[in-house]
Amino acid sequence: MASRDFRTASVASLSAMETNKVLKNTYLLLSATLGFSAVMAVLSMSMVDANSAGSVYMMSLLASIVLGMFVLPRTANSGAGLGVIFLVTGLLGFGVGPVVGMYMSAVNGPQVVATALGGTAAIFLGLSAYAVSSKRDFSFMGGFAMVGLFVVIGAMIANIFLQIPLLSLGLSAGIILLMSALILMQTSAIVRGGETNYIMATYSLYLSFFNIFISLLHILGVAGGDD
Amino acid sequence: MALAAGVLMLVAIWPRLKHWRENKVEAQPGDWSNALFVLGLVMLFVLLLVMSVQ
């Protein structure tokens, strides 16, 4: 009886160690990829002019999405996955650099960009800390997030033709909510052992961070006097 | 352009959401109120940031 209890305790502690390892590796890789993106963004700010910022952003975005959707899942269990995740996040950083540069050149721009970055970091850290400390399973929000995603994509496509500024702001707020739910779900999946691949976990958290930053930048850009 | 980029970014999230949708658990009593409270706090924080740059 005592031997069985000991074995159960050993399995539980091994599982907890594995979970802690995935969590630690995920946050280490996330920090590294965010740092790499920042370097690529600074590089692209000095290389790309404002006129071609939009096309560079779209091309980088397309390339990174294709890599993230089709190449990363196939390489995530090997060392090559690390190279692919740095490529994906580097491309996203390179694409967003000129867009951030445009915001920086506006009146009040540096304050808006700094507030968006600080705000994104605060939201991310707050939600992660809550998910880790509460140990709740947030996967019940999967249906809500999926419906939310459909609604936001539908409204975004509609607004490409309608061009309603207020709807655009509302959509940015909706994306922040959706990505916040995603951070809770992904972090709780790692903590509860549902996610064992730290490369895929990093990709998911990175996309949430990136989307919150872009949406916050949009909202604060409008509120700060620059659209 | 920004909206099209936004749509593309959300499409990138799709496989992860599909995975969670297929492996979701039923919510326990109090789960939704907790989650909505946290998301409400995020929205309040965003409002605070908006006020700080105005």
Interface residues (C-beta under 8 A of the other chain):
Chain A: G54 Y57 M58 L61 L62 S64 I65 G68 M69 P73 N108 Q111 V112 T115 A116 G119 A122 I123 G126 L127 Y130 S134 R136 D137 F138 S139 F140 M141 G142 G143 A145 M146 L149 V152 I153 M156 I157 N159 I160 S168 L171 A173 I175 I176 L177 L178 S180 A181 L182 L184 M185 Q186 A189 G194 M200 S204 L207 F210 N211 I214 S215 L216 H218 I219 L220 A223 G224
Chain B: M1 A2 L3 A4 A5 G6 V7 L8 M9 L10 V11 A12 I13 W14 P15 R16 L17 K18 W20 R21 N23 K24 V25 E26 A27 Q28 D31 W32 N34 A35 V38 L39 L41 V42 M43 F45 V46 L49 V50 S52 V53 Q54
